[in-house]
Amino acid sequence: MRAACPVALLAAFAVAASPPIYQSPSFVLSDGTAIDVSYYGSPCVYDWDGDGAKDLILGEFDYGKIRLYLNVWNNPAPVFEGFTYMQADGADISLPYG
């Protein structure tokens, strides 16, 4: 009985150890163009406007601004149409950068 346990354990690892399958990379698009914030983008997904669709909040390397891309479609297939800079007291939020 004890000999069967290691065999079953090895069989389980053999199934779990199959090589990963990678797909070609794809870019997140806004208005049909790849979103590019230069270096070190810091994405966050959150339903900013409360419509049930997850929006994209993304830090920008140059000038430390924060972009808000509203999802105008749905969660499984998000669609972004441009962005706005996030603001506080009527001014663009800018964080240390560079």
N, C-alpha and C positions, 0 to 999 in steps of 0.2 A: 504494500500500500504506500509506503514511503517513497518508493522509487517512481511511482506514477506522478507524484506532485511536481518534482523538478522537470519532468518531461512536459507536463501540461504548462508549466510556467515558461519553459523555453519556447513552446509552440505559440504562446500568447505574445512573447517578445518578437518572434519571427514575423508575425502579422503586423505588429505595431511598428516594426523597424523598416517597413517598405520605404523606398526613397520618396521624398516629397515631389510633387508635380508643380512646376512653376509655369505661370502664364507670362506672356509678353507684358512689359510694363505699360501702363496707360496713364495719361495725365488727367487731372481734374480740370474741366473746362468751364469757362465763363464766357458767354456770348460766342461760343465756338472756338475760343482761343485758350491755350494752356495757361493756367494761372502760374505766374512767375513773380516771386518777391525777392529775387536775387539770392542771397545767402541765408542760411539758418532760419528758414520759415518755421514758425511755431504754431501749427494748426490746433484748433480746438473745435469740436463739433457740439453744438448746443441749439436747442429750439429758442432762438432769441426773440422771435415775434409771437410765440405762443400759438402758432397755427398747426402744430403737430408734425411739421417737417423740420428736420435737423438742418440748421444753418451752419456756415463755416466762418469762424473767426480766425484771422491769420495775421501774425506779427510780420512786419515788414522790416527788412534789414536797414535800408536807407531811410534816414530821418526818424526811425523808431515809431512809425505810425501803425495803427491797427486797422486792418480791413475787415469789413463785414460783408459777406456774400450771403444774401437771402436765398434759400432754396424755394423756388417757385413751383416745384413739382411734388415729389414724394421721397420718402426715405430710401426705398430700394434703388431708385434711379434718380438721384438728385439733379436738378437743373439750376444753374446759377446764371443770372443775367446782370453782369456788371457788379460793382461793389460801391460801398460808401465808406468813408473813413469814420471810425467811431469818434464821438465827440463828448466832451464834458463842458458844461456851461457855454455852449456855442462854439467851442474851439476844438480842433482836432487833438486827440490825445497823442502825445509823443513821449516815448520812453527812451532811456539811454540806448544808444546803438553804437555799432562799429567796433 
